[in-house]
Amino acid sequence: MENQKILIVDDDSNICELLRMYLQKDGFDTAIASDGEQAVELAARYNPDLILLDIMMPRLDGWQVCRAVRKTSEVPIIMITAKGEVFDKILGLELGADDYISKPFDSKEVIARIKAVLRRSSEKLKNNAIKEVRFDKLVINLTNYELAVDGKRIDTPPKELELIFHLASNPNRVYTRDQLLDEVWGFDYYGDSRTVDVHVKRLREKLENVSDKWSLKTVWGVGYKFEVR
């Protein structure tokens, strides 16, 4: 069995070499990118199992790299940054990051987070046996990451599509924002849960008044549900 591959993206060569040493000692193969453009190119060519991604970098920053990678790939991404503001964490979540580690970091924590994210990613692939859900004038396909409304394909970012798929796969079940962050984004995120509200608002703009047989409902004081009548 081949070793799992980790792409390390940071413009600090000392951090890159330190992470490479930790990871290779733990049995991972590694590649290093020192700027954003190189990261996007290597993400496509090296086909990593996970990307460790710094934010402040030359050419393209971590946000831009995350956006570019997410257009074509669902590879797990862990953001590594010296920034710790809530806004950064929300933006990382919205762009499709799977976890978030702040510098300075402990090597054991990095390895533990990588293994946890890889495990969740593997379980997610296994558990997604049902890749498509259909309702009146609505098709959500998680194999091709396509949302069709009244027969027309609607461009939808991956996390929005995963969110509506998760809700629609469990019709009439109420989810709290924290549950959705944990089950759709893949980790417990203690803090501002506005990112869920933002995604629901964008989905509503696409799904409002499409059908009278289902709707994306707010359950006040609790969270959200995909209601089927």
Beta strands, then each sheet from edge to edge (+ up, - down):
strand 1: 5-9
strand 2: 29-33
strand 3: 50-54
strand 4: 77-81
strand 5: 99-102
strand 6: 132-135
strand 7: 138-141
strand 8: 146-149
strand 9: 152-154
strand 10: 175-176
strand 11: 214-219
strand 12: 223-228
sheet 1: 2+ 1+ 3+ 4+ 5+
sheet 2: 6+ 7- 8+ 9-
sheet 3: 10+ 12- 11+
end
